Amino acid sequence: MTHPFKRLQTALLDILNSGTAEAPRPAFDKHGETNVPGLYVIGDIAGAPVVKLAMEQGYDLVNHIATLKDARSGAADVYDLIIVGAGASGLNAALEAKELGLSAVVLEKDQVATTIVNFPEGKWVYAEPDSVPPKGKLWLDGATKEDLLERWNRMVADNQLDVRTQDGVSRVSRADDGFTVTTDSGAVHRGRRVVLAIGQRGNARKLNVPGEDREQVYHRLYAPRHYTGEAILVVGGGNSAVEAALTLAAHNRVTLSYRKSEFARLFKDNARQLDEAVAAGRVRLRMSSTVTAFGDDEIHLAVVDGSDTREERIPYQHAFVLIGAELPVKFLKQQNIRLEGEWTGAPWSTLAAVVAALVGLAVWGGDTHALSQRLFGWIPSLVGASLFAASIGLLLYNGWRRAHRFAWLGIAFLICLTVYGVKLGGGAELWPFRGWGHARFSFFGRPWSFWYTVLYCLLMTGFGIPALKKWGIDHKDRYQVYRYASLLSFQWILFFIVPEFLFQAAVQHQWIGAQLASDPQFAGQAWRAYGIVYAWPLFFYTFFYDPHQVWIVWGVILTFVIIPIFCFFHGKRYCTWICGCGGLAETLGDRWRVLAPKGRTSIRWESMSRLILVTAVAVTAAVLIKDLFGYFTQPAGASLHWYKLLVDVWLVGIIPVTLYPFLGGKVWCRYWCPLAKMMGVLSHRLKGRFAIHSNDKCIACYQCSRHCQVGIPVMQFALKQESFGNWNSSCIGCGICVTVCPMDTLTFKPPEEETPSSHLLHGDE
């Protein structure tokens, strides 16, 4: 029987790993350096989805390395660079190294540009994106694969590059002066730095079933014209598999097997051609089928038919298993390279350290009992301080020195518990700060709630300016410049200066009129100025705690008039242009946006926000009924207390902000925010004008889906050339998917008159 703690740990890891499970990649910094100093990754393995961008990475990296003081080894038998992989990024890096006078050797397990070599005969290689000029000496223009390969091999020879093919790397080891690289042939090379340009498309994913190693089973289709009059099985549901089936079907009897019940990632034109081929009998489909074995002349399929599974045997002469490629995880782990989002460390020892730190805080910071003070004096405080310091020191050591991700999770939780746990004040602070935390964190006559807002604004600004530069200025995207400028402006003006300063000034100088300024009910509630932009139910207390009629009227107009109109034209853009909660996620949380949970399960989690919205409606109704009619006094008070504690403290603050570095910045906005849910429902019901449109240029690079903070499978829409908005997704209009697309596939555009019939599962339906 599995230990309960083990089951709990497994469930926790399943959630924490949900952000990167579909497309993991090595963790690296802005220059491509991994957690192993001096070991770099570039190209497809580093997220460069097209040839031109892979070339750019190789060029930029070598230019960066050339600026380092120890760029040159100074020893004749030690290369400045050992480049593993002779693809676009590796070759361009080698050419740039030659140009800058750095000694380099290129080690390749197969041949120059293996990925392109494996393209079908005559396949055209594009030089897109057109808006990005090529960098470096490697030639690139639109050409057939044969022409491009001929030019690249000639450049290798003309520039006398040291490229050693048919000898893969088996081991990369640290040495005193850099690295020792051992190849499959036993050759040993020493280098100051190592650049991995190994790609991942050459690592074909396999079914791992009996008979897959047979001679007639292939994992790529090189020359389809070589097959005539044969029975052929193609396995896969992506564009490569469908294109192979269509090409082979011209002169063969083709069966296409796919494990799912529908195709989710096909180009629109491929889907159309496949439908025509199936209707004409040129291709036989076996959906919901899985290959269980490859025999001598028959393939064994398990076909799911409703609740039953039947076995089917299909005669074949050749089979092509085209189910994609996978990251060479085993090779990377041998080099001690961490993967993006990989969880390291021990969760239970981290939990123990966090609990110990909290106990230490309770003893150190709180008032000890009078008897304890008389008997032991200052000793309990010293013990508490020591316990707290030791626990924090252990967490920092494990996080900083040993790179334990669980330790950083513990530190993030302690910080957020402190920030939000003392904000309540009045003795309502969370343990261990109850009775003393709010007072200790109040400075210069201002309560902690004020300094919390200051901290909030500074964090948004400190992380927002780099995000504005990254997405707006560096990408030359005015939409992102305006969006981040809007978020920062709303935060500083409407969510800080107005409620904390201008409201009091308006009352004092009677800018709002003498009658209103002299009304104590209005003048004494400066905190309600947050409700100028924050709508109910996000600003939950709009209609109670004795509001002035001005706030009631404005709250009704904002929530039930302005927000619906805004949703009709802009969907849920409020979340990424105006809202402070979304603003913190788009600034502080931006650097971890790729870790946002992906997949249908994570999208189903969005239904939790519906429960929060229903609860907000129920609590608000109970409080209003209490105020108007005197009913539900006790239940309304209790429900208000628990809503404030659970939602306003834990679900808005502590939990989501703790998880920013681990699950992206949209945990609250995506899973619990009642206003986001309400706007999603309104946008869906009103059939609004907000949408993102896809053209026919998608190359299935996954960049759009990878960068979506709300987990939308953007690439699936792009492949099918379908628009998406709030009728079929939870899109918040941040536009990062548009910005990161290397092919300019996505654009903001109102939905077509006839919206797509296919609806993906999402939380706003």
Secondary structure, 3 states (H helix, E strand, C coil): CCCHHHHHHHHHHHHHCCCCCCCCCECCCCCCECCCCCEEECHHHHCCCCHHHHHHHHHHHHHHHHCCCCCCCCCCCCEEEEEECCCHHHHHHHHHHHHHCCCEEEECCCCCCHHHHCCCCCCEECCCCCCCCCCCCCCCCCEEHHHHHHHHHHHHHHCCCCEECCCCEEEEEEECCEEEEEECCCCEEEEEEEEECCCCCCCECCCCCCCCCCCCEECCCCCHHHCCCCEEEEECCCHHHHHHHHHHCCCCEEEEECCCCCCCCCCHHHHHHHHHHHHCCCEEEECCEEEEEECCCEEEEEEEECCEEEEEEEECCEEEECCCECCCHHHHHHCCCCECCCCCCCHHHHHHHHHHHHHHHHHHHCCCCHHHHHHHCCHHHHHHHHHHHHHHHHHHHHHHHCCCHHHHHHHHHHHHHHHHHCCCCCCCCCCCCCCCHHHHCCECCECHHHHHHHHHHHHHHHHHHHHHHHHHHCCCCHHHHHHHHHHHHHHHHHHHHHHHHHHHHHHHCCCCCHHHHCCHHHHCCHHHHHHHCCCCCCCCCCCCCCCCHHHHHHHHHHHHHHHHHHHHHHCCCHHHHCCHHHHHHHHCCHHHHHHCCCCHHHHHHHHHHHHHHHHHHHHHHHHHHHHHHCCCHHHHHHHHHHHHHHHHHHHHHHHHHHHHHHHCCCHHHHHCCHHHHHHHHHHHHHCCCCCEEECCCCCCCCHHHHCCCCCCCHHHHHHHCCCECCCCCCCCCCCHHHHHCCCCCEEECCCCCCCCCCCCCCCCC
